[in-house]
Structures are given as structure tokens and as C-alpha cells.
Amino acid sequence: ASVFEDVAHLKPAKGFMPVELNTPVWLPDVQSRQWLNVPAGETITFSEWEHWRLPKDAMWVQHFDNNRGQPHETHVYWSNGDGTFRAAAYRWSSDSSDPELISSGGITTVTGTQNAAWFSPGPEQHLNPKLALIGFVPQINTRQLNRGDQLLELSRKGWLDTQVSARDLKALPQMASLDDPQASVDWKARSYLDANCAVCHQPGGPSRGTFDVRFSTPMEERLLLSAEPVAGNLDVEGATLLEPGSPERSILYLRMNRTDAFRMPPVAVHGELSPALPVIERWIREMKPPESASR
């Protein structure tokens, strides 16, 4: 199925609904847009906390523009109906003409830039969102899509197997963007870590670390507070994974604030420091130790 009926103006084909994410994955030098399409008569398996399961042949499209608004890359996901996706990436030329399929993944640069690193993924036949680390990272879940009236609109369209009312929205999980003036520092920090780090840092994830930064996990169960780092202390005496009140001794913050091989996310992906650093720093500095918090 064609995604755009007007490629030059990126006008989606009939049946695609534009959707916004509360906390998009941070990728330097790009901005993203998303669209969703569900075949007639089919419904999405709704979940409060887990990934939604899209019906067979439903489509999720994520398009990336560079910071000057030029088309960079478009990722298209076709649901296999079993929780996995077929996925393909299409790269736009510098003159914004028709995009071409990327046949093999690799590191390149963002369209229109000289040194902004970017990973372009190759085609996938059975992409599992729970295991997606880089490139194709669909985040089709309630906490990302519970934004404005989006869930109500999806429900009105009959695209969800569960009816959602305006009364339900406040009770459903919702993440926040870094620049949300209504969100607390704690809310912003936990949202950012879920969107950008939880795919590795959760039970069963590929990281060596055993901590859990999923949005749904209570702080006392995250195995973070004053925990010994398993991948080294970066030569910081007394460092722990997260030391309440002390970002200077918190490995989570220190790794984000590096520009060498010890940085997270890895500098092989991109070398820019995250805009979340001031939020994470303040979150840790204002955090009370568990024993103090209970008094």
C-alpha cells in the first residue's frame, strides 16, 4: 500500500491517521512524524502497559525530517499480526525526490548535514518491538499515545478492541516530553529513560546492567538506588548506579555526560550529548535517599 498520495508534500494516503508521541526517542538533528493505518474491520489489541498488538497488515509509518525540514528517512512497518513487523527504511535524496529502499543497514549521515551520524536499518521480516534496539524502534503503546484526544479518536474510529472514554484518560499511563511545562522533573526523567534506555535496561534486556528503567517500574524496584555498577565506576570513588542527591557519583548520569567510548548511548551511534542531561541532573540532585524519604 502506498503511504503518501502526494510525495512532494508528504500528504498521507487516505486511511492514515497522524499520531504524536509523548516522548519520541531522541535522535540528534532530526524531527519525527508518525501515521497509523488499520485495515477495515480489524482492531488493535489494546494494553495499558505492554506494546499494542496491531492486526495483520496494519501499518505504522515514522518519517524523519532534518532540522531544516528536509525529508531524511521514512520507516514503514507492516504488522504480521503476531506482535512482529515487516519493516523497511526509505532514504530521501538531497533534492527531496522519491525515496529509495535501503537494502542494507549501516552508519551514514543525516540528509543535508556533513557530520551528523545516523544509523539506517536494513529490511526486517520479523521485527520484535520488545527487542528493537536501534534503527527500527516502534513505540506503539498507551503511555506514548495517550496524548490529547488521540486515544479517544482511535476508539471512535473503532480501531481499538477496548472502548476508551474521556474519563479513562487520566487513569491511563502517560509519559511527558522534556519541555512539558506541566510535568514534574521526576515525570520527565522517567519518561525519557523509558523511551531511550528501557529497551536495553529492563529484565531480560541485552545490557550487562541488571537495573530496570521502564516507566511502569516503581523506583524501589528499579535496582538503581545506591547499587554497585557492574560495568565499572568510571574511576569515581564511591560511585553507584544512582546516588540520591549526587549526580557526580551517579553512573547513570555520568555515562550520559561522556563523549568517549564509555558514553551511553554509544558514541558509535552519535556523539552529541543528550538534551535530557539537565533534567536527569536535577532529578538525581533533588532525590532523597529511601530512608530520608520515609521520614
Secondary structure by P-SEA (a helix, b strand, c coil): cccccccccccccccbbbbbbccccccccccccbbbbbcccccccccccccccccccbbbbbbbbcccccccbbbbbbbccccccbbbbbbbcccccbbbbbcccbbbbccccccbbbbbbcccccccccccccccccccccccccccaaaaaaaaacccccccccccccccbbbbccccccccaaaaaaaaaaacccccccccccccccccccccccccccccccccccccccccccccccccccccccaaaaaaaccccccccccccccccccaaaaaaaaaaaccccccccc
